[in-house]
Amino acid sequence: MNFNKAVILGNVTRDPETRALPSGQPVVSFSIATNRFYTDQAGAKKQDTEFHNVVAFGKLADIAGRYLTRGALVMIEGRIKTRNWTNQTGTKQYKTEIIAETMQLGPRAAGTSMASKPTTPTSNQVSTGRPNPEPKMEEIPIIEENQMPPAQFVSEEAPQPEDGEIDVKDIPF
């Protein structure tokens, strides 16, 4: 059995480029940057950035073209495909891409509108006559390799069940 699956979560590095196949099916291509944080042997914190080319077809391409913009957080699941061609000088070239099969959009900045929505004043703008405050992005924690989770997620001892509840340790399987 063979398996070809890629899952990446990162930021869009350029606005998606939309085009159509001769059949009329929409195609969108864009790239995503993923970061890896680690500590080197000297104890210094390092960051490694990798860039991934992504291609989406059909309905997924339509959604990506409408809602993705540079800097947006997105998760892509798909398969890895390497294309090759011969350029004008006769040199064979290769490009490895992730063919998107599913996409999950990340959080948006508060107060931003989607490309497909008409630009109308928000209720806050109408009631106060002033624009909304600066948009705030939801913070996503950075978890490094071999890092212990924060204390709030680590339990020193298992919680005791209340009266009438079943303790997991009592289940025979």
Secondary structure, 3 states (H helix, E strand, C coil): CCCCCEEEEEEECCCCEEEECCCCCEEEEEEEEEEEEEECCCCCEEEEEEEEEEEEEHHHHHHHHHHCCCCCEEEEEEEEEEEEEECCCCCEEEEEEEEEEEEEECCCCCCCCCCCCCCCCCHHHHHHCCCCCCCCCCCCCCCCCCCCCCHHHCCCCCCCCCCCCCCHHHCCC
